[in-house]
Amino acid sequence: MTLNGLMISAQAKIRVKMQFAFGHVETSKPFYIAFGLFNDTEPLTKCRQFQKQEQRQFRTSHILPFGANLQLILYECEPPEQYLDPDEDHVLSTTRITISSCW
């Protein structure tokens, strides 16, 4: 499903029960960046200090393995105040995550 299709579905113009999409690292990485996942406080530099770079969160060899998956869940609740906690609504490769740019 395209991002536009997701927005249309979220605005209740159409109802989609499930949507599956498959891709490679090159198609997953832009979503991670757009959702603000694995952001580092320090910008990436040309530093050759391995100890400094070793602690970075955005390390593609760790966050984008061959079998990575991203699950986004959209709940419909009445009244809207009963939405579940956003911290519990997303899963990245079997680990629950928070997508801060959505809230």
C-alpha positions as CSV (number, residue, x, y, z in Angstrom):
1,M,0.0,0.0,0.0
2,T,1.4,3.4,-0.9
3,L,1.6,6.2,1.7
4,N,-1.3,7.9,-0.1
5,G,-3.4,4.7,0.1
6,L,-2.6,4.5,3.8
7,M,-3.8,8.0,4.4
8,I,-7.0,7.4,2.5
9,S,-7.7,4.3,4.5
10,A,-7.0,6.2,7.8
11,Q,-9.4,8.9,6.8
12,A,-12.1,6.2,6.4
13,K,-12.7,6.8,2.7
14,I,-12.1,3.1,2.1
15,R,-11.8,0.1,4.5
16,V,-8.8,-2.1,4.2
17,K,-8.6,-5.0,6.7
18,M,-5.0,-6.0,5.9
19,Q,-2.3,-4.8,3.6
20,F,0.9,-6.6,3.0
21,A,3.9,-5.2,1.2
22,F,7.3,-6.7,0.7
23,G,10.6,-5.1,-0.2
24,H,14.3,-4.9,0.4
25,V,16.6,-2.9,2.6
26,E,16.6,-0.1,0.1
27,T,12.8,0.3,0.4
28,S,12.7,-0.2,4.2
29,K,15.3,2.4,5.1
30,P,13.4,5.5,3.9
31,F,10.4,4.4,6.1
32,Y,12.7,4.2,9.2
33,I,14.1,7.6,8.5
34,A,10.6,9.1,7.8
35,F,9.3,7.8,11.1
36,G,12.3,9.1,13.0
37,L,13.5,5.6,14.1
38,F,17.0,5.1,15.5
39,N,17.8,8.8,15.5
40,D,21.2,9.7,17.0
41,T,21.7,12.8,19.1
42,E,25.1,13.5,17.4
43,P,25.3,13.9,13.6
44,L,27.4,11.5,11.7
45,T,30.9,12.8,11.1
46,K,34.1,11.8,9.4
47,C,35.4,10.8,12.8
48,R,37.7,7.8,12.9
49,Q,37.2,7.1,16.6
50,F,35.6,3.6,16.5
51,Q,34.4,3.9,20.1
52,K,32.4,7.0,19.3
53,Q,30.8,5.5,16.2
54,E,30.2,2.1,17.9
55,Q,27.4,3.5,20.0
56,R,25.3,4.9,17.2
57,Q,21.7,3.8,17.0
58,F,21.4,4.0,13.2
59,R,23.5,1.1,12.2
60,T,22.0,-0.6,9.1
61,S,23.7,-3.9,9.8
62,H,21.8,-4.1,13.1
63,I,18.4,-2.5,12.2
64,L,17.9,-3.8,8.7
65,P,18.8,-7.5,8.6
66,F,17.6,-9.6,5.7
67,G,14.5,-10.7,7.6
68,A,13.4,-7.3,8.9
69,N,9.7,-6.3,9.1
70,L,7.7,-3.3,10.2
71,Q,4.1,-3.6,11.4
72,L,1.9,-0.5,11.8
73,I,-1.4,-1.0,13.5
74,L,-4.4,1.3,13.1
75,Y,-7.1,0.8,15.7
76,E,-10.7,2.1,15.4
77,C,-12.2,3.0,18.8
78,E,-15.4,4.6,19.8
79,P,-15.1,7.1,21.3
80,P,-11.7,8.2,19.9
81,E,-10.4,8.8,23.4
82,Q,-10.1,5.1,23.9
83,Y,-7.2,4.6,21.5
84,L,-4.5,2.4,22.9
85,D,-1.2,3.8,24.1
86,P,0.9,4.7,21.0
87,D,3.9,3.0,22.5
88,E,2.2,-0.4,22.1
89,D,0.9,0.1,18.5
90,H,4.0,-0.6,16.4
91,V,6.3,-3.6,16.0
92,L,9.7,-3.7,14.3
93,S,11.1,-7.1,13.8
94,T,9.2,-8.5,16.8
95,T,10.2,-5.5,19.1
96,R,7.6,-3.0,20.2
97,I,8.7,0.6,19.2
98,T,7.5,4.2,19.5
99,I,7.2,6.3,16.5
100,S,7.6,9.7,18.0
101,S,7.0,11.7,14.8
102,C,3.4,10.4,14.7
103,W,2.4,11.8,18.2
